[in-house]
Amino acid sequence: MTLAMKFWTVVFNVLCLPLHVMYSVGLYNIYKRIFPMCLYRISKNYNKKMHDKKTELFRSLTQFTKPGGRLTLLEIGCGTGANFQYYPDGCKVICTDPNPHFEKYLQKSMADNDQLSYERFVVATGEDLGSIEDESVDVVACTLVLCTVNDIPQTLREVHRVLRPGGAFFFLEHVVANPSTWAFFFQHVLQPLWYYFGDGCEITRATWKNLEEARFSDLKLRHIDAPLFVLMKPHIVGYAVK
């Protein structure tokens, strides 16, 4: 399978040459304006299929509220606000995303989820959350985001920095499949095309290894098979405590 996988990966890289050229000359930025509209529709479908998993995951959020206070949550890569419906009433939310064109869809999601308190939207990457103060939030959340950041370890260091002691990082991410499966084969072969379709998404990451190596005091992580098509089936879900 290895030789065949390498061969077909090269073939798809060649087929993606026009996309590589568009990216190198800056034309790909046009897609970044369109991507929020695409993701808005995709996220609705994803939430329908993953509703139970998200409900179960975010049910634990309230245990990280400071005594006598209310939960302050920072969402990295908030996208269209697809997670807002799962956050507890009264939660104060800070949103970050590197794509400023999501703000239009965020406004709609905020209006649909007025049980939350929205502090601000910050255009920022996961690797650079400099506008967020040290130890200022109870929870950091991200779903389907660590597949797109350029540097996972740096992103997790930033998560650790902004979390208060005893705070938690909640995650739900798709990951690379078992090497013995056809899913693993197709993930690697189609990765060159998938990267552009998913605005920098990489479906071949073993993200759980980065979480295991990060400086969290406790890690609750499970591998699950999501009810999605084969490339997206392998997921990890859980939270890590600072």
N, C-alpha and C positions, 0 to 999 in steps of 0.2 A: 504493500500500500504506500510505503514511503516514497519510492521512485515515481509511482503514478501520481501521487499527491504533488510532488515537486514539479513534475512535468506540467500538470494541469494548472498549477499555480502560476507558472511562467506563461502559459497560454493566456490565462485571464489577465495577467499583468500587461501583456502585449495588447490585448483587446481594449484595455483601459488606458492605452497611451493618450488618446484624445482628452480623457479626463485628467490625466497627469499633467498634460500641457496646460489645460484650462486652470488647474490649481496653481501651477507655477507662475502664470502670468496674471493671476488675481481675478480671473473671470468666475471662479467658483463662489466668490462672495455674493453673486446674484442668487445662488441657491440658498444662501443663509437667510435671505429675505423671504424665500418661499417655504423653507423648512418648517417654521413655526405653524403654518397652516396645515402642512402634512402631519406634523406631530400631534396637533390638536385632535385630528381624526383618529390617528393611530392610538393615542392615549385613551380615548374613550373605549375602544375595542379591547385594549390591554386591561383596563380597569374592570370590564365586564368579566373577563376570563380569570383575572387575578384578584377579584374582590375579596374572596374568603382569605387569601394569603395576606393581603394588605390589612384587612380588618384584624386578623390575628396578630400581625406584627405590631401595628400601631396601638393595639389595646394596652400595651405596657408603658405607653408614654407617660401617663399620669404619675407613675411611681417615681419619676425623676423631677417632679415639681418641688421647689423649695418649700419648707414648712411656712405656712402663712402667706405664701405668694402665689403667683400664677406661672404657668409653664412658658418659658421663652425658648422658641425653637428657630433655628437657622436651617433653611433648606438650601443645599448646594445643587445647582443645576435644576432650578425649580421648573423650567420649561413653561408649560401652559397652566401650571397649578393643578395637575391631575391628582395630587395627594391631599389637597386641602380638605376634602370631604372626610378624610380619615383622622383628622386632628381633633383633639378634645375641645369642647366649648370653652371660650375665654382665652384660648392659647394665643400668645403674642408671636407673630410670625415675621421673620426677616428673610427676604428672598434674594438669592443671587443666581446669576446666569451670565455666561460670557456673550450671549447673543441678545443685543438690546431689542431686537424685533419681537421678542416674546411678550413684551410689556402689554401690548394690545389684548392678548389672550389672558394674561394675568388679571387684568382689570375685570374681565368677564367672570373669571373663576372667583375672584374676590367678592364680586357682587352676589354670586350664587352661594357663597359660603360666609355670610355675614355674622355667623356665630364666632368667627375668629377676629382677632385684632391684628391688622397689618401695619407693621412699623415702617418698612421701606423696601424698595427694590434696588439692588446694587448690581451694576454690570461688573462682574469679576469672575475670574477662573477659580477652580478649586485649589489650584496651587498658590494663589495669591489672594488671601482674604484680609489684606492689610487694613481695610476700613472697618473690620470687626475687632473690637477690643479683646484683649486677653481675658480668658475665664469669664466671659460675659453671657454665655448662653447655657441653658440646662440640657438641651438636646440639639444635635446636628443630624439631619436626615438627608438621605439621597437615594434615589431609585433610578436604575439604568443610567448612571452618571460616571462611575469609575471605569466604564468601558471607553469613555471619550477623553478623559483627562490625559495630558501628556506625561504626567509624572505622578503615579499613584502614591509612592512613599511620601513625597512632598505634600500631596493633598491630605494624607492622613496626619502628617505633622501639623498642618494648619488646623485640622479638625481638633487635634489634641490641644492645641494652643488656645482656641476660642472656647472650649468646653470648661465649665467650672469643675473643680474636684468633685467626683461622684456623678458627673453628668454622663450622658451616653450618646453614642453614634449609632443610628439606626440605618440599615442598608437592605436593599433588595436589588440584586444584580444578576444579569446573565453572564455565564462564564464558559470557558472552553469545555468541550465534551471529553469523555473518556477516550484515550488514544486508540482503543481497540474497536471503536464504533465508526460507522459511516458518517455519523454526525460530525465527528472530528475531521474526517476527510473533507467533507463539503464546507465546513467552517473555514478551513485553510485555503481551499481552492477558490472560494467565492469572496474571501476577505478583501482583495483589491477593489472589487466592485462595491461591496458592502460598506467600505470605508467612506465612499463618497455619498452613497444613498443615505447613510446614517449620520452624516455630518461629523465624520471623524470617529465613528464607532468601530471598535475592534472586538470581534467575537471570538478571538483566540486567546483571551487573557485568563490566567489562573489567579484571579483576584483574591481568593481565599488565602493564598500564600502571603500576600502583602499584609492582610489583616492579622494573620498569625504572627508576623514579624514586627508589627507596630507596637507602640509602648502603652497598650491598654492593660489595665489590671485584671479584667475579666472579659472573655469573649464567648458569646452565645451564637454559634453559627451552625446552620444546617444546609445540606445540599438537598435540593428538591428538583423534581421534573415538573416544569410548568406546563399547563395545558395549551401549549403553543406549537407552532410548526418546528420542524426538527432542528433548525439552526439555533433557535432560541429556547429550546427545552431546558437545558442545564442552567439552574439558578442557584444562588446562595442567598440566604435570608437570615437576619438576626440583628443583634446589637452588641456593641462593645462598650464597656464602662471605663471611664478614665480613672 
